[in-house]
Amino acid sequence: MNANNRHVAILSSGGIRSLIATAATLNEAPRTRATLLYINDGRENIVQRSNHLRLQADHYRIARTLDLDLTHIYNHGYGRNPDGSPLGSIAAPQILLAAISQARFLQAESLIWPISFDLDHRKIATATEQIQLIQHLASLDSPTNPIIRTPLLELSDKQIIELGTQLEVPFHNAWSCLTINPKPCRACPACLRRKQAFRAASTVDPTFNPPSQSLVK
């Protein structure tokens, strides 16, 4: 594919890993055309997540964002895991199937999945196997499909924040909190993970320690 016409689709939740994966992808190939795919998975914090996705798109001059509605993934009564993820919904395969289908429709060269598990090798192995299975399923339907890439999968949370600092990402344009509060609660699993990552990287998080004006690029 012509490097000047490269097109990638990036799964984005408006979160910290989505932000850094977007920055890393565009830094690797500055002339890349990108589309952000937002999965509306039924979580309560949809307003904050979608708002921050738009902030990220504006910052990186990404003209196209597309919403994929999979609200049933979280919007059920089966409960949550300790990290806030849904029980019993087979979330990742559903998201990947919907995303790779949309990416293929867009004729994207690759689909960026910005997941990471802070070097939890069991979860990394599970995600790797899921990717292989989804790629195989897609190949049964069509011989030409986007390649699913996971640029952050084998990085620790500390390394991801360090990468974001190196890429000079606007950390304030990423939302992590699982609640519907207009400001981060600092106590939910996602907020705690974010705080620990910034602390490990010896980096100040502007979301928890905002300057006089927040959300200003």
C-alpha positions in Angstrom: 0.0 0.0 0.0 1.2 3.5 -0.8 2.6 5.0 2.4 0.9 8.3 1.5 -2.5 6.6 1.3 -2.3 4.4 4.4 -5.6 4.2 6.3 -6.0 2.8 9.8 -9.0 2.3 12.0 -8.4 2.8 15.8 -10.7 1.5 18.4 -11.1 4.3 20.9 -12.9 4.6 24.2 -11.7 8.2 24.9 -9.4 6.7 27.5 -5.7 7.0 28.2 -4.6 3.9 26.2 -6.7 5.0 23.2 -5.0 8.4 23.3 -1.5 7.0 23.4 -2.2 4.3 20.8 -3.5 7.0 18.5 -0.5 9.2 19.1 1.9 6.3 18.5 0.2 5.2 15.3 0.3 8.6 13.8 3.8 9.2 15.0 5.0 6.1 13.3 3.5 7.2 10.0 2.6 10.9 10.0 0.7 10.8 6.7 -1.6 8.1 7.9 -5.3 8.7 7.5 -7.2 7.5 10.6 -10.7 6.8 11.6 -11.6 6.5 15.3 -14.2 3.7 16.1 -16.1 4.4 19.3 -17.8 1.4 20.8 -20.9 2.4 22.7 -20.9 -0.7 25.0 -23.5 0.4 27.4 -21.3 1.8 30.2 -22.7 4.6 32.3 -19.9 7.0 31.5 -20.7 7.2 27.8 -21.0 11.0 27.8 -17.6 11.6 29.3 -15.9 8.9 27.1 -17.5 10.1 23.9 -16.6 13.8 24.7 -13.0 12.9 25.3 -12.9 10.8 22.1 -13.9 14.0 20.3 -11.2 16.0 22.0 -8.6 13.4 20.9 -9.9 13.5 17.4 -9.7 17.3 17.3 -6.2 17.3 18.7 -4.9 14.9 16.1 -7.0 16.4 13.3 -8.9 13.2 12.7 -11.9 14.1 10.7 -13.9 10.9 10.9 -15.2 9.2 14.0 -17.8 6.4 13.9 -20.0 5.0 16.6 -20.8 1.3 16.9 -23.7 0.5 19.2 -23.1 -2.6 21.3 -24.9 -1.4 24.4 -25.9 -4.9 25.4 -22.3 -5.7 26.5 -22.5 -3.7 29.7 -26.2 -2.9 29.9 -27.3 -6.1 31.6 -27.9 -7.3 35.1 -25.2 -10.0 35.4 -22.8 -7.9 37.4 -19.2 -6.8 37.1 -15.7 -8.1 37.6 -13.5 -6.3 40.1 -12.0 -4.2 37.3 -15.4 -3.0 36.2 -15.6 -5.3 33.1 -18.9 -7.1 32.4 -19.7 -10.6 33.5 -21.0 -13.1 31.0 -21.0 -11.0 27.8 -17.9 -12.3 25.9 -17.1 -8.6 25.4 -13.8 -8.6 23.5 -14.7 -11.0 20.7 -18.0 -9.0 20.0 -16.1 -5.7 19.9 -13.4 -7.1 17.7 -15.8 -8.6 15.2 -17.8 -5.4 14.9 -14.7 -3.3 14.6 -12.9 -5.5 12.0 -16.1 -5.5 10.0 -16.3 -1.7 10.0 -12.5 -1.4 9.3 -12.9 -3.7 6.3 -15.8 -1.6 5.0 -13.5 1.5 5.4 -10.8 -0.4 3.5 -8.4 0.2 6.4 -5.0 -1.5 6.3 -5.1 -2.2 10.0 -7.3 -2.1 13.1 -5.6 -0.7 16.2 -6.8 -2.3 19.5 -5.2 -0.3 22.3 -5.5 -2.9 25.1 -2.9 -3.5 27.8 -2.9 -5.6 31.0 0.1 -4.2 32.9 2.1 -7.3 31.9 -0.4 -9.9 33.1 0.8 -12.7 30.9 -2.4 -14.8 31.2 -4.5 -11.9 30.0 -2.0 -11.1 27.2 -2.1 -14.7 26.0 -6.0 -14.7 26.1 -6.1 -11.5 24.0 -3.5 -12.8 21.5 -5.6 -16.0 21.0 -8.8 -13.9 20.6 -7.1 -11.8 17.9 -6.0 -15.0 16.0 -9.5 -16.4 16.2 -11.1 -13.2 15.0 -8.6 -12.9 12.1 -9.4 -16.5 11.2 -13.2 -15.9 11.3 -12.8 -12.8 9.1 -10.6 -14.7 6.6 -13.4 -17.3 6.2 -15.7 -14.5 4.9 -13.1 -12.6 2.8 -9.5 -13.1 2.0 -8.7 -9.5 2.4 -9.0 -8.0 5.9 -7.4 -5.4 8.1 -4.6 -6.7 10.4 -5.4 -6.3 14.1 -2.5 -4.6 15.9 -2.0 -4.1 19.6 0.9 -1.6 20.0 0.5 -1.4 23.8 -0.2 -5.0 24.7 3.3 -5.9 25.9 3.9 -2.7 27.8 3.4 -2.1 31.5 1.2 0.7 32.7 4.3 2.7 33.7 5.8 2.2 30.2 2.6 3.4 28.5 2.6 6.6 30.5 6.3 7.1 29.7 5.5 6.6 26.0 2.7 9.1 26.2 5.1 11.6 27.8 7.6 11.0 25.1 4.9 11.6 22.4 3.7 14.7 24.3 0.1 13.5 24.4 -2.5 15.8 26.0 -3.3 13.5 29.0 -6.1 15.8 30.0 -8.0 14.7 26.9 -8.3 11.1 28.1 -11.1 9.9 30.4 -10.7 6.9 32.7 -13.3 7.1 35.5 -16.1 4.5 35.4 -18.7 6.7 37.1 -21.1 9.2 35.6 -19.6 12.1 37.7 -18.4 15.1 35.7 -15.1 14.8 37.4 -13.0 11.7 38.1 -14.0 10.0 41.3 -10.3 8.9 42.0 -11.6 5.7 43.7 -13.0 3.4 41.0 -10.7 0.6 39.6 -10.0 2.7 36.5 -9.1 5.8 38.4 -6.9 3.8 40.8 -5.1 2.1 37.9 -4.5 5.5 36.2 -3.1 7.0 39.4 -0.8 4.1 40.0 0.5 4.3 36.4 1.3 8.0 36.6 2.9 7.5 40.1 5.1 4.6 38.8 6.2 6.8 35.8 6.9 9.8 38.1 4.6 11.9 36.0 2.0 14.4 37.0 -1.5 13.6 35.7 -3.2 16.9 34.8 -6.6 15.3 35.2 -6.1 14.7 38.9 -3.9 17.8 39.3 -5.5 20.2 36.8 -3.9 23.5 35.7 -5.9 26.7 36.0 -7.7 25.9 32.7 -8.6 22.2 32.0 -9.2 20.6 28.6 -7.3 23.3 26.8 -5.1 22.1 24.0 
